[in-house]
Amino acid sequence: MPFGGLLLFIILFAGLAKNPKVPYFVRYNACQALLINVALIIVSYLLRIAPILELGSIIFIFTLSIFIYSISQCLYGVEPEIPLISRSVRMQI
């Protein structure tokens, strides 16, 4: 499906992030995941223009650390604070 990613993005954003019936914690994490995904898409396009091999590994480790940090914070019932992303999430919700 050529536009499957875009369709999933729109469904998640409209169905979860902007829906007040969904609990705040779920909306917060869904919106944060969407914004991280958008940031990774932008970085991947930039890497296609100027491929730097070492940067791909650094981005993977950075993304993995954000993932582990976010899961650990969610298990404690705390909102994960990711610079720039968390502020944008609060503006969207």
HTML snippet that shows the backbone in 3Dmol.js (N, CA, C, O; Angstrom):
<script src="https://3Dmol.org/build/3Dmol-min.js"></script>
<div id="view" style="width:600px;height:400px;position:relative"></div>
<script>
const pdb = `
ATOM      1  N   MET A   1       0.848  -1.173   0.000  1.00  0.00           N
ATOM      2  CA  MET A   1       0.000   0.000   0.000  1.00  0.00           C
ATOM      3  C   MET A   1       0.899   1.244   0.000  1.00  0.00           C
ATOM      4  O   MET A   1       1.604   1.494   0.978  1.00  0.00           O
ATOM      5  N   PRO A   2       0.881   2.021  -1.084  1.00  0.00           N
ATOM      6  CA  PRO A   2       1.828   3.122  -1.224  1.00  0.00           C
ATOM      7  C   PRO A   2       1.684   4.225  -0.171  1.00  0.00           C
ATOM      8  O   PRO A   2       2.690   4.782   0.269  1.00  0.00           O
ATOM      9  N   PHE A   3       0.489   4.543   0.231  1.00  0.00           N
ATOM     10  CA  PHE A   3       0.285   5.621   1.197  1.00  0.00           C
ATOM     11  C   PHE A   3      -0.153   5.088   2.552  1.00  0.00           C
ATOM     12  O   PHE A   3      -0.836   5.784   3.304  1.00  0.00           O
ATOM     13  N   GLY A   4       0.233   3.862   2.867  1.00  0.00           N
ATOM     14  CA  GLY A   4      -0.154   3.235   4.132  1.00  0.00           C
ATOM     15  C   GLY A   4       0.383   3.968   5.342  1.00  0.00           C
ATOM     16  O   GLY A   4      -0.324   4.124   6.337  1.00  0.00           O
ATOM     17  N   GLY A   5       1.627   4.421   5.269  1.00  0.00           N
ATOM     18  CA  GLY A   5       2.226   5.151   6.387  1.00  0.00           C
ATOM     19  C   GLY A   5       1.519   6.469   6.645  1.00  0.00           C
ATOM     20  O   GLY A   5       1.271   6.835   7.794  1.00  0.00           O
ATOM     21  N   LEU A   6       1.195   7.180   5.575  1.00  0.00           N
ATOM     22  CA  LEU A   6       0.483   8.448   5.715  1.00  0.00           C
ATOM     23  C   LEU A   6      -0.917   8.224   6.265  1.00  0.00           C
ATOM     24  O   LEU A   6      -1.383   8.981   7.115  1.00  0.00           O
ATOM     25  N   LEU A   7      -1.581   7.191   5.783  1.00  0.00           N
ATOM     26  CA  LEU A   7      -2.921   6.874   6.265  1.00  0.00           C
ATOM     27  C   LEU A   7      -2.895   6.507   7.745  1.00  0.00           C
ATOM     28  O   LEU A   7      -3.748   6.957   8.510  1.00  0.00           O
ATOM     29  N   LEU A   8      -1.936   5.705   8.150  1.00  0.00           N
ATOM     30  CA  LEU A   8      -1.796   5.342   9.558  1.00  0.00           C
ATOM     31  C   LEU A   8      -1.504   6.574  10.407  1.00  0.00           C
ATOM     32  O   LEU A   8      -2.030   6.701  11.513  1.00  0.00           O
ATOM     33  N   PHE A   9      -0.674   7.479   9.906  1.00  0.00           N
ATOM     34  CA  PHE A   9      -0.368   8.716  10.621  1.00  0.00           C
ATOM     35  C   PHE A   9      -1.635   9.536  10.857  1.00  0.00           C
ATOM     36  O   PHE A   9      -1.871  10.006  11.970  1.00  0.00           O
ATOM     37  N   ILE A  10      -2.436   9.705   9.833  1.00  0.00           N
ATOM     38  CA  ILE A  10      -3.662  10.501   9.949  1.00  0.00           C
ATOM     39  C   ILE A  10      -4.648   9.843  10.904  1.00  0.00           C
ATOM     40  O   ILE A  10      -5.274  10.526  11.715  1.00  0.00           O
ATOM     41  N   ILE A  11      -4.790   8.524  10.816  1.00  0.00           N
ATOM     42  CA  ILE A  11      -5.708   7.809  11.710  1.00  0.00           C
ATOM     43  C   ILE A  11      -5.259   7.934  13.158  1.00  0.00           C
ATOM     44  O   ILE A  11      -6.073   8.210  14.039  1.00  0.00           O
ATOM     45  N   LEU A  12      -3.973   7.734  13.408  1.00  0.00           N
ATOM     46  CA  LEU A  12      -3.472   7.842  14.779  1.00  0.00           C
ATOM     47  C   LEU A  12      -3.603   9.260  15.313  1.00  0.00           C
ATOM     48  O   LEU A  12      -3.986   9.457  16.466  1.00  0.00           O
ATOM     49  N   PHE A  13      -3.291  10.237  14.494  1.00  0.00           N
ATOM     50  CA  PHE A  13      -3.352  11.614  14.967  1.00  0.00           C
ATOM     51  C   PHE A  13      -4.790  12.037  15.241  1.00  0.00           C
ATOM     52  O   PHE A  13      -5.078  12.625  16.283  1.00  0.00           O
ATOM     53  N   ALA A  14      -5.690  11.741  14.311  1.00  0.00           N
ATOM     54  CA  ALA A  14      -7.084  12.143  14.489  1.00  0.00           C
ATOM     55  C   ALA A  14      -7.798  11.265  15.508  1.00  0.00           C
ATOM     56  O   ALA A  14      -8.610  11.754  16.293  1.00  0.00           O
ATOM     57  N   GLY A  15      -7.497   9.976  15.497  1.00  0.00           N
ATOM     58  CA  GLY A  15      -8.211   9.053  16.373  1.00  0.00           C
ATOM     59  C   GLY A  15      -7.715   9.015  17.793  1.00  0.00           C
ATOM     60  O   GLY A  15      -8.496   8.760  18.710  1.00  0.00           O
ATOM     61  N   LEU A  16      -6.439   9.260  18.003  1.00  0.00           N
ATOM     62  CA  LEU A  16      -5.892   9.178  19.361  1.00  0.00           C
ATOM     63  C   LEU A  16      -5.488  10.534  19.916  1.00  0.00           C
ATOM     64  O   LEU A  16      -5.955  10.938  20.980  1.00  0.00           O
ATOM     65  N   ALA A  17      -4.635  11.227  19.208  1.00  0.00           N
ATOM     66  CA  ALA A  17      -4.039  12.441  19.765  1.00  0.00           C
ATOM     67  C   ALA A  17      -5.055  13.563  19.961  1.00  0.00           C
ATOM     68  O   ALA A  17      -4.935  14.336  20.911  1.00  0.00           O
ATOM     69  N   LYS A  18      -6.021  13.667  19.111  1.00  0.00           N
ATOM     70  CA  LYS A  18      -6.998  14.753  19.197  1.00  0.00           C
ATOM     71  C   LYS A  18      -8.339  14.330  19.789  1.00  0.00           C
ATOM     72  O   LYS A  18      -9.263  15.140  19.855  1.00  0.00           O
ATOM     73  N   ASN A  19      -8.460  13.086  20.217  1.00  0.00           N
ATOM     74  CA  ASN A  19      -9.723  12.587  20.751  1.00  0.00           C
ATOM     75  C   ASN A  19      -9.736  12.719  22.273  1.00  0.00           C
ATOM     76  O   ASN A  19      -8.988  12.016  22.954  1.00  0.00           O
ATOM     77  N   PRO A  20     -10.574  13.611  22.823  1.00  0.00           N
ATOM     78  CA  PRO A  20     -10.589  13.795  24.282  1.00  0.00           C
ATOM     79  C   PRO A  20     -11.161  12.606  25.049  1.00  0.00           C
ATOM     80  O   PRO A  20     -11.014  12.542  26.269  1.00  0.00           O
ATOM     81  N   LYS A  21     -11.807  11.666  24.368  1.00  0.00           N
ATOM     82  CA  LYS A  21     -12.347  10.479  25.042  1.00  0.00           C
ATOM     83  C   LYS A  21     -11.247   9.482  25.403  1.00  0.00           C
ATOM     84  O   LYS A  21     -11.421   8.654  26.297  1.00  0.00           O
ATOM     85  N   VAL A  22     -10.125   9.566  24.710  1.00  0.00           N
ATOM     86  CA  VAL A  22      -8.985   8.686  24.976  1.00  0.00           C
ATOM     87  C   VAL A  22      -8.225   9.259  26.174  1.00  0.00           C
ATOM     88  O   VAL A  22      -8.051  10.474  26.260  1.00  0.00           O
ATOM     89  N   PRO A  23      -7.769   8.406  27.100  1.00  0.00           N
ATOM     90  CA  PRO A  23      -7.026   8.913  28.266  1.00  0.00           C
ATOM     91  C   PRO A  23      -5.808   9.750  27.862  1.00  0.00           C
ATOM     92  O   PRO A  23      -5.174   9.505  26.836  1.00  0.00           O
ATOM     93  N   TYR A  24      -5.505  10.738  28.697  1.00  0.00           N
ATOM     94  CA  TYR A  24      -4.424  11.691  28.411  1.00  0.00           C
ATOM     95  C   TYR A  24      -3.091  10.993  28.186  1.00  0.00           C
ATOM     96  O   TYR A  24      -2.358  11.340  27.260  1.00  0.00           O
ATOM     97  N   PHE A  25      -2.769  10.014  29.023  1.00  0.00           N
ATOM     98  CA  PHE A  25      -1.479   9.331  28.937  1.00  0.00           C
ATOM     99  C   PHE A  25      -1.324   8.625  27.587  1.00  0.00           C
ATOM    100  O   PHE A  25      -0.237   8.628  27.008  1.00  0.00           O
ATOM    101  N   VAL A  26      -2.396   8.026  27.088  1.00  0.00           N
ATOM    102  CA  VAL A  26      -2.361   7.345  25.785  1.00  0.00           C
ATOM    103  C   VAL A  26      -2.198   8.376  24.669  1.00  0.00           C
ATOM    104  O   VAL A  26      -1.407   8.180  23.746  1.00  0.00           O
ATOM    105  N   ARG A  27      -2.951   9.471  24.758  1.00  0.00           N
ATOM    106  CA  ARG A  27      -2.835  10.526  23.738  1.00  0.00           C
ATOM    107  C   ARG A  27      -1.432  11.119  23.720  1.00  0.00           C
ATOM    108  O   ARG A  27      -0.862  11.359  22.655  1.00  0.00           O
ATOM    109  N   TYR A  28      -0.882  11.352  24.908  1.00  0.00           N
ATOM    110  CA  TYR A  28       0.458  11.937  25.022  1.00  0.00           C
ATOM    111  C   TYR A  28       1.494  11.032  24.356  1.00  0.00           C
ATOM    112  O   TYR A  28       2.305  11.500  23.558  1.00  0.00           O
ATOM    113  N   ASN A  29       1.470   9.754  24.677  1.00  0.00           N
ATOM    114  CA  ASN A  29       2.458   8.823  24.123  1.00  0.00           C
ATOM    115  C   ASN A  29       2.257   8.593  22.629  1.00  0.00           C
ATOM    116  O   ASN A  29       3.234   8.450  21.893  1.00  0.00           O
ATOM    117  N   ALA A  30       1.005   8.555  22.169  1.00  0.00           N
ATOM    118  CA  ALA A  30       0.751   8.380  20.739  1.00  0.00           C
ATOM    119  C   ALA A  30       1.250   9.584  19.950  1.00  0.00           C
ATOM    120  O   ALA A  30       1.866   9.434  18.894  1.00  0.00           O
ATOM    121  N   CYS A  31       0.983  10.766  20.466  1.00  0.00           N
ATOM    122  CA  CYS A  31       1.430  11.976  19.779  1.00  0.00           C
ATOM    123  C   CYS A  31       2.954  12.078  19.799  1.00  0.00           C
ATOM    124  O   CYS A  31       3.564  12.514  18.823  1.00  0.00           O
ATOM    125  N   GLN A  32       3.559  11.677  20.901  1.00  0.00           N
ATOM    126  CA  GLN A  32       5.016  11.694  20.990  1.00  0.00           C
ATOM    127  C   GLN A  32       5.627  10.705  19.988  1.00  0.00           C
ATOM    128  O   GLN A  32       6.630  11.011  19.343  1.00  0.00           O
ATOM    129  N   ALA A  33       5.029   9.541  19.864  1.00  0.00           N
ATOM    130  CA  ALA A  33       5.517   8.553  18.899  1.00  0.00           C
ATOM    131  C   ALA A  33       5.390   9.074  17.467  1.00  0.00           C
ATOM    132  O   ALA A  33       6.280   8.858  16.644  1.00  0.00           O
ATOM    133  N   LEU A  34       4.292   9.753  17.174  1.00  0.00           N
ATOM    134  CA  LEU A  34       4.112  10.308  15.835  1.00  0.00           C
ATOM    135  C   LEU A  34       5.145  11.389  15.529  1.00  0.00           C
ATOM    136  O   LEU A  34       5.687  11.438  14.425  1.00  0.00           O
ATOM    137  N   LEU A  35       5.416  12.247  16.495  1.00  0.00           N
ATOM    138  CA  LEU A  35       6.404  13.306  16.261  1.00  0.00           C
ATOM    139  C   LEU A  35       7.817  12.748  16.120  1.00  0.00           C
ATOM    140  O   LEU A  35       8.607  13.254  15.323  1.00  0.00           O
ATOM    141  N   ILE A  36       8.137  11.717  16.882  1.00  0.00           N
ATOM    142  CA  ILE A  36       9.442  11.068  16.727  1.00  0.00           C
ATOM    143  C   ILE A  36       9.539  10.427  15.344  1.00  0.00           C
ATOM    144  O   ILE A  36      10.589  10.478  14.703  1.00  0.00           O
ATOM    145  N   ASN A  37       8.445   9.828  14.890  1.00  0.00           N
ATOM    146  CA  ASN A  37       8.418   9.221  13.560  1.00  0.00           C
ATOM    147  C   ASN A  37       8.644  10.277  12.477  1.00  0.00           C
ATOM    148  O   ASN A  37       9.402  10.045  11.535  1.00  0.00           O
ATOM    149  N   VAL A  38       7.999  11.423  12.603  1.00  0.00           N
ATOM    150  CA  VAL A  38       8.186  12.501  11.632  1.00  0.00           C
ATOM    151  C   VAL A  38       9.641  12.968  11.632  1.00  0.00           C
ATOM    152  O   VAL A  38      10.220  13.196  10.570  1.00  0.00           O
ATOM    153  N   ALA A  39      10.230  13.110  12.815  1.00  0.00           N
ATOM    154  CA  ALA A  39      11.634  13.522  12.907  1.00  0.00           C
ATOM    155  C   ALA A  39      12.545  12.501  12.240  1.00  0.00           C
ATOM    156  O   ALA A  39      13.494  12.876  11.551  1.00  0.00           O
ATOM    157  N   LEU A  40      12.269  11.213  12.438  1.00  0.00           N
ATOM    158  CA  LEU A  40      13.092  10.172  11.813  1.00  0.00           C
ATOM    159  C   LEU A  40      12.928  10.153  10.293  1.00  0.00           C
ATOM    160  O   LEU A  40      13.886   9.877   9.571  1.00  0.00           O
ATOM    161  N   ILE A  41      11.735  10.441   9.812  1.00  0.00           N
ATOM    162  CA  ILE A  41      11.512  10.508   8.364  1.00  0.00           C
ATOM    163  C   ILE A  41      12.315  11.657   7.766  1.00  0.00           C
ATOM    164  O   ILE A  41      12.940  11.503   6.716  1.00  0.00           O
ATOM    165  N   ILE A  42      12.298  12.808   8.434  1.00  0.00           N
ATOM    166  CA  ILE A  42      13.063  13.958   7.943  1.00  0.00           C
ATOM    167  C   ILE A  42      14.552  13.638   7.922  1.00  0.00           C
ATOM    168  O   ILE A  42      15.242  13.954   6.953  1.00  0.00           O
ATOM    169  N   VAL A  43      15.049  13.015   8.984  1.00  0.00           N
ATOM    170  CA  VAL A  43      16.467  12.651   9.043  1.00  0.00           C
ATOM    171  C   VAL A  43      16.810  11.641   7.951  1.00  0.00           C
ATOM    172  O   VAL A  43      17.877  11.731   7.343  1.00  0.00           O
ATOM    173  N   SER A  44      15.919  10.680   7.694  1.00  0.00           N
ATOM    174  CA  SER A  44      16.210   9.684   6.660  1.00  0.00           C
ATOM    175  C   SER A  44      16.268  10.328   5.276  1.00  0.00           C
ATOM    176  O   SER A  44      17.090   9.935   4.448  1.00  0.00           O
ATOM    177  N   TYR A  45      15.405  11.313   5.016  1.00  0.00           N
ATOM    178  CA  TYR A  45      15.479  12.023   3.740  1.00  0.00           C
ATOM    179  C   TYR A  45      16.776  12.819   3.623  1.00  0.00           C
ATOM    180  O   TYR A  45      17.385  12.873   2.554  1.00  0.00           O
ATOM    181  N   LEU A  46      17.193  13.434   4.724  1.00  0.00           N
ATOM    182  CA  LEU A  46      18.454  14.181   4.702  1.00  0.00           C
ATOM    183  C   LEU A  46      19.639  13.252   4.479  1.00  0.00           C
ATOM    184  O   LEU A  46      20.599  13.623   3.805  1.00  0.00           O
ATOM    185  N   LEU A  47      19.578  12.047   5.042  1.00  0.00           N
ATOM    186  CA  LEU A  47      20.667  11.084   4.841  1.00  0.00           C
ATOM    187  C   LEU A  47      20.702  10.546   3.414  1.00  0.00           C
ATOM    188  O   LEU A  47      21.758  10.129   2.939  1.00  0.00           O
ATOM    189  N   ARG A  48      19.567  10.550   2.728  1.00  0.00           N
ATOM    190  CA  ARG A  48      19.567  10.138   1.322  1.00  0.00           C
ATOM    191  C   ARG A  48      20.264  11.179   0.461  1.00  0.00           C
ATOM    192  O   ARG A  48      20.915  10.850  -0.530  1.00  0.00           O
ATOM    193  N   ILE A  49      20.118  12.444   0.854  1.00  0.00           N
ATOM    194  CA  ILE A  49      20.761  13.520   0.101  1.00  0.00           C
ATOM    195  C   ILE A  49      22.264  13.516   0.346  1.00  0.00           C
ATOM    196  O   ILE A  49      23.056  13.591  -0.594  1.00  0.00           O
ATOM    197  N   ALA A  50      22.649  13.428   1.617  1.00  0.00           N
ATOM    198  CA  ALA A  50      24.068  13.426   1.988  1.00  0.00           C
ATOM    199  C   ALA A  50      24.339  12.206   2.858  1.00  0.00           C
ATOM    200  O   ALA A  50      24.306  12.300   4.085  1.00  0.00           O
ATOM    201  N   PRO A  51      24.607  11.061   2.233  1.00  0.00           N
ATOM    202  CA  PRO A  51      24.786   9.841   3.032  1.00  0.00           C
ATOM    203  C   PRO A  51      26.070   9.863   3.862  1.00  0.00           C
ATOM    204  O   PRO A  51      27.176  10.002   3.338  1.00  0.00           O
ATOM    205  N   ILE A  52      25.885   9.726   5.145  1.00  0.00           N
ATOM    206  CA  ILE A  52      27.003   9.615   6.077  1.00  0.00           C
ATOM    207  C   ILE A  52      26.803   8.297   6.813  1.00  0.00           C
ATOM    208  O   ILE A  52      25.860   8.158   7.591  1.00  0.00           O
ATOM    209  N   LEU A  53      27.679   7.337   6.575  1.00  0.00           N
ATOM    210  CA  LEU A  53      27.482   5.984   7.098  1.00  0.00           C
ATOM    211  C   LEU A  53      27.454   5.939   8.612  1.00  0.00           C
ATOM    212  O   LEU A  53      26.609   5.249   9.183  1.00  0.00           O
ATOM    213  N   GLU A  54      28.338   6.643   9.277  1.00  0.00           N
ATOM    214  CA  GLU A  54      28.415   6.585  10.723  1.00  0.00           C
ATOM    215  C   GLU A  54      27.189   7.202  11.387  1.00  0.00           C
ATOM    216  O   GLU A  54      26.820   6.810  12.494  1.00  0.00           O
ATOM    217  N   LEU A  55      26.568   8.148  10.731  1.00  0.00           N
ATOM    218  CA  LEU A  55      25.420   8.827  11.312  1.00  0.00           C
ATOM    219  C   LEU A  55      24.226   7.895  11.457  1.00  0.00           C
ATOM    220  O   LEU A  55      23.431   8.059  12.382  1.00  0.00           O
ATOM    221  N   GLY A  56      24.084   6.936  10.576  1.00  0.00           N
ATOM    222  CA  GLY A  56      22.983   5.981  10.669  1.00  0.00           C
ATOM    223  C   GLY A  56      23.035   5.172  11.948  1.00  0.00           C
ATOM    224  O   GLY A  56      22.003   4.940  12.577  1.00  0.00           O
ATOM    225  N   SER A  57      24.214   4.743  12.339  1.00  0.00           N
ATOM    226  CA  SER A  57      24.371   3.982  13.582  1.00  0.00           C
ATOM    227  C   SER A  57      24.081   4.845  14.800  1.00  0.00           C
ATOM    228  O   SER A  57      23.471   4.384  15.764  1.00  0.00           O
ATOM    229  N   ILE A  58      24.515   6.082  14.754  1.00  0.00           N
ATOM    230  CA  ILE A  58      24.263   6.997  15.871  1.00  0.00           C
ATOM    231  C   ILE A  58      22.774   7.261  16.014  1.00  0.00           C
ATOM    232  O   ILE A  58      22.258   7.301  17.131  1.00  0.00           O
ATOM    233  N   ILE A  59      22.083   7.440  14.910  1.00  0.00           N
ATOM    234  CA  ILE A  59      20.637   7.672  14.951  1.00  0.00           C
ATOM    235  C   ILE A  59      19.920   6.448  15.494  1.00  0.00           C
ATOM    236  O   ILE A  59      18.964   6.584  16.258  1.00  0.00           O
ATOM    237  N   PHE A  60      20.362   5.253  15.113  1.00  0.00           N
ATOM    238  CA  PHE A  60      19.756   4.033  15.636  1.00  0.00           C
ATOM    239  C   PHE A  60      19.919   3.943  17.149  1.00  0.00           C
ATOM    240  O   PHE A  60      18.959   3.648  17.861  1.00  0.00           O
ATOM    241  N   ILE A  61      21.125   4.195  17.642  1.00  0.00           N
ATOM    242  CA  ILE A  61      21.372   4.128  19.089  1.00  0.00           C
ATOM    243  C   ILE A  61      20.567   5.199  19.813  1.00  0.00           C
ATOM    244  O   ILE A  61      20.024   4.941  20.887  1.00  0.00           O
ATOM    245  N   PHE A  62      20.484   6.388  19.245  1.00  0.00           N
ATOM    246  CA  PHE A  62      19.700   7.466  19.834  1.00  0.00           C
ATOM    247  C   PHE A  62      18.219   7.094  19.896  1.00  0.00           C
ATOM    248  O   PHE A  62      17.565   7.310  20.917  1.00  0.00           O
ATOM    249  N   THR A  63      17.690   6.535  18.807  1.00  0.00           N
ATOM    250  CA  THR A  63      16.291   6.122  18.770  1.00  0.00           C
ATOM    251  C   THR A  63      16.024   4.996  19.757  1.00  0.00           C
ATOM    252  O   THR A  63      14.998   5.003  20.438  1.00  0.00           O
ATOM    253  N   LEU A  64      16.918   4.041  19.842  1.00  0.00           N
ATOM    254  CA  LEU A  64      16.774   2.943  20.796  1.00  0.00           C
ATOM    255  C   LEU A  64      16.792   3.461  22.229  1.00  0.00           C
ATOM    256  O   LEU A  64      16.022   2.990  23.066  1.00  0.00           O
ATOM    257  N   SER A  65      17.656   4.419  22.519  1.00  0.00           N
ATOM    258  CA  SER A  65      17.706   4.963  23.878  1.00  0.00           C
ATOM    259  C   SER A  65      16.438   5.741  24.213  1.00  0.00           C
ATOM    260  O   SER A  65      15.968   5.678  25.349  1.00  0.00           O
ATOM    261  N   ILE A  66      15.876   6.472  23.256  1.00  0.00           N
ATOM    262  CA  ILE A  66      14.598   7.159  23.478  1.00  0.00           C
ATOM    263  C   ILE A  66      13.502   6.137  23.746  1.00  0.00           C
ATOM    264  O   ILE A  66      12.673   6.334  24.634  1.00  0.00           O
ATOM    265  N   PHE A  67      13.493   5.049  22.986  1.00  0.00           N
ATOM    266  CA  PHE A  67      12.507   3.984  23.153  1.00  0.00           C
ATOM    267  C   PHE A  67      12.592   3.375  24.552  1.00  0.00           C
ATOM    268  O   PHE A  67      11.575   3.238  25.232  1.00  0.00           O
ATOM    269  N   ILE A  68      13.791   3.013  24.979  1.00  0.00           N
ATOM    270  CA  ILE A  68      13.974   2.401  26.304  1.00  0.00           C
ATOM    271  C   ILE A  68      13.613   3.393  27.406  1.00  0.00           C
ATOM    272  O   ILE A  68      12.958   3.025  28.381  1.00  0.00           O
ATOM    273  N   TYR A  69      14.033   4.642  27.257  1.00  0.00           N
ATOM    274  CA  TYR A  69      13.709   5.675  28.245  1.00  0.00           C
ATOM    275  C   TYR A  69      12.200   5.871  28.352  1.00  0.00           C
ATOM    276  O   TYR A  69      11.659   5.939  29.455  1.00  0.00           O
ATOM    277  N   SER A  70      11.520   5.964  27.210  1.00  0.00           N
ATOM    278  CA  SER A  70      10.075   6.188  27.214  1.00  0.00           C
ATOM    279  C   SER A  70       9.329   5.028  27.851  1.00  0.00           C
ATOM    280  O   SER A  70       8.397   5.243  28.626  1.00  0.00           O
ATOM    281  N   ILE A  71       9.723   3.811  27.538  1.00  0.00           N
ATOM    282  CA  ILE A  71       9.062   2.649  28.140  1.00  0.00           C
ATOM    283  C   ILE A  71       9.277   2.625  29.645  1.00  0.00           C
ATOM    284  O   ILE A  71       8.343   2.352  30.398  1.00  0.00           O
ATOM    285  N   SER A  72      10.493   2.906  30.092  1.00  0.00           N
ATOM    286  CA  SER A  72      10.754   2.886  31.533  1.00  0.00           C
ATOM    287  C   SER A  72       9.960   3.976  32.248  1.00  0.00           C
ATOM    288  O   SER A  72       9.451   3.741  33.344  1.00  0.00           O
ATOM    289  N   GLN A  73       9.844   5.150  31.656  1.00  0.00           N
ATOM    290  CA  GLN A  73       9.055   6.214  32.266  1.00  0.00           C
ATOM    291  C   GLN A  73       7.572   5.846  32.304  1.00  0.00           C
ATOM    292  O   GLN A  73       6.891   6.127  33.290  1.00  0.00           O
ATOM    293  N   CYS A  74       7.075   5.227  31.253  1.00  0.00           N
ATOM    294  CA  CYS A  74       5.667   4.819  31.216  1.00  0.00           C
ATOM    295  C   CYS A  74       5.374   3.749  32.258  1.00  0.00           C
ATOM    296  O   CYS A  74       4.298   3.747  32.855  1.00  0.00           O
ATOM    297  N   LEU A  75       6.308   2.850  32.480  1.00  0.00           N
ATOM    298  CA  LEU A  75       6.111   1.823  33.508  1.00  0.00           C
ATOM    299  C   LEU A  75       6.008   2.439  34.901  1.00  0.00           C
ATOM    300  O   LEU A  75       5.327   1.894  35.770  1.00  0.00           O
ATOM    301  N   TYR A  76       6.678   3.568  35.118  1.00  0.00           N
ATOM    302  CA  TYR A  76       6.580   4.280  36.392  1.00  0.00           C
ATOM    303  C   TYR A  76       5.377   5.221  36.437  1.00  0.00           C
ATOM    304  O   TYR A  76       5.102   5.817  37.478  1.00  0.00           O
ATOM    305  N   GLY A  77       4.660   5.361  35.326  1.00  0.00           N
ATOM    306  CA  GLY A  77       3.491   6.232  35.281  1.00  0.00           C
ATOM    307  C   GLY A  77       3.837   7.704  35.129  1.00  0.00           C
ATOM    308  O   GLY A  77       3.061   8.571  35.530  1.00  0.00           O
ATOM    309  N   VAL A  78       4.995   7.989  34.553  1.00  0.00           N
ATOM    310  CA  VAL A  78       5.473   9.357  34.381  1.00  0.00           C
ATOM    311  C   VAL A  78       5.551   9.666  32.888  1.00  0.00           C
ATOM    312  O   VAL A  78       5.898   8.802  32.084  1.00  0.00           O
ATOM    313  N   GLU A  79       5.222  10.909  32.528  1.00  0.00           N
ATOM    314  CA  GLU A  79       5.353  11.313  31.131  1.00  0.00           C
ATOM    315  C   GLU A  79       6.825  11.387  30.747  1.00  0.00           C
ATOM    316  O   GLU A  79       7.606  12.032  31.448  1.00  0.00           O
ATOM    317  N   PRO A  80       7.222  10.747  29.657  1.00  0.00           N
ATOM    318  CA  PRO A  80       8.615  10.864  29.208  1.00  0.00           C
ATOM    319  C   PRO A  80       8.901  12.284  28.718  1.00  0.00           C
ATOM    320  O   PRO A  80       8.156  12.824  27.900  1.00  0.00           O
ATOM    321  N   GLU A  81       9.963  12.876  29.213  1.00  0.00           N
ATOM    322  CA  GLU A  81      10.372  14.227  28.823  1.00  0.00           C
ATOM    323  C   GLU A  81      11.484  14.139  27.787  1.00  0.00           C
ATOM    324  O   GLU A  81      12.644  13.912  28.131  1.00  0.00           O
ATOM    325  N   ILE A  82      11.135  14.318  26.537  1.00  0.00           N
ATOM    326  CA  ILE A  82      12.110  14.319  25.449  1.00  0.00           C
ATOM    327  C   ILE A  82      12.206  15.760  24.945  1.00  0.00           C
ATOM    328  O   ILE A  82      11.197  16.331  24.532  1.00  0.00           O
ATOM    329  N   PRO A  83      13.399  16.354  24.971  1.00  0.00           N
ATOM    330  CA  PRO A  83      13.536  17.758  24.565  1.00  0.00           C
ATOM    331  C   PRO A  83      12.942  18.014  23.177  1.00  0.00           C
ATOM    332  O   PRO A  83      13.075  17.194  22.270  1.00  0.00           O
ATOM    333  N   LEU A  84      12.300  19.143  23.035  1.00  0.00           N
ATOM    334  CA  LEU A  84      11.630  19.624  21.822  1.00  0.00           C
ATOM    335  C   LEU A  84      10.364  18.831  21.513  1.00  0.00           C
ATOM    336  O   LEU A  84       9.340  19.431  21.187  1.00  0.00           O
ATOM    337  N   ILE A  85      10.401  17.527  21.603  1.00  0.00           N
ATOM    338  CA  ILE A  85       9.252  16.686  21.262  1.00  0.00           C
ATOM    339  C   ILE A  85       8.141  16.856  22.300  1.00  0.00           C
ATOM    340  O   ILE A  85       6.982  17.057  21.937  1.00  0.00           O
ATOM    341  N   SER A  86       8.481  16.778  23.576  1.00  0.00           N
ATOM    342  CA  SER A  86       7.470  16.838  24.636  1.00  0.00           C
ATOM    343  C   SER A  86       6.747  18.180  24.641  1.00  0.00           C
ATOM    344  O   SER A  86       5.539  18.236  24.870  1.00  0.00           O
ATOM    345  N   ARG A  87       7.475  19.249  24.392  1.00  0.00           N
ATOM    346  CA  ARG A  87       6.843  20.571  24.341  1.00  0.00           C
ATOM    347  C   ARG A  87       5.850  20.639  23.182  1.00  0.00           C
ATOM    348  O   ARG A  87       4.756  21.183  23.328  1.00  0.00           O
ATOM    349  N   SER A  88       6.232  20.092  22.043  1.00  0.00           N
ATOM    350  CA  SER A  88       5.341  20.073  20.881  1.00  0.00           C
ATOM    351  C   SER A  88       4.115  19.210  21.136  1.00  0.00           C
ATOM    352  O   SER A  88       3.016  19.541  20.693  1.00  0.00           O
ATOM    353  N   VAL A  89       4.300  18.106  21.849  1.00  0.00           N
ATOM    354  CA  VAL A  89       3.174  17.223  22.170  1.00  0.00           C
ATOM    355  C   VAL A  89       2.166  17.959  23.033  1.00  0.00           C
ATOM    356  O   VAL A  89       0.963  17.878  22.784  1.00  0.00           O
ATOM    357  N   ARG A  90       2.636  18.670  24.036  1.00  0.00           N
ATOM    358  CA  ARG A  90       1.720  19.404  24.921  1.00  0.00           C
ATOM    359  C   ARG A  90       0.957  20.485  24.163  1.00  0.00           C
ATOM    360  O   ARG A  90      -0.188  20.785  24.503  1.00  0.00           O
ATOM    361  N   MET A  91       1.574  21.070  23.142  1.00  0.00           N
ATOM    362  CA  MET A  91       0.876  22.071  22.335  1.00  0.00           C
ATOM    363  C   MET A  91      -0.201  21.422  21.473  1.00  0.00           C
ATOM    364  O   MET A  91      -1.209  22.062  21.171  1.00  0.00           O
ATOM    365  N   GLN A  92      -0.011  20.165  21.069  1.00  0.00           N
ATOM    366  CA  GLN A  92      -0.963  19.477  20.204  1.00  0.00           C
ATOM    367  C   GLN A  92      -2.155  18.905  20.964  1.00  0.00           C
ATOM    368  O   GLN A  92      -3.251  18.791  20.415  1.00  0.00           O
ATOM    369  N   ILE A  93      -1.939  18.545  22.228  1.00  0.00           N
ATOM    370  CA  ILE A  93      -3.015  17.888  22.988  1.00  0.00           C
ATOM    371  C   ILE A  93      -3.873  18.927  23.669  1.00  0.00           C
ATOM    372  O   ILE A  93      -4.833  18.580  24.357  1.00  0.00           O
TER     373      ILE A  93
END
`;
const viewer = $3Dmol.createViewer("view");
viewer.addModel(pdb, "pdb");
viewer.setStyle({}, {cartoon: {color: "spectrum"}});
viewer.zoomTo();
viewer.render();
</script>
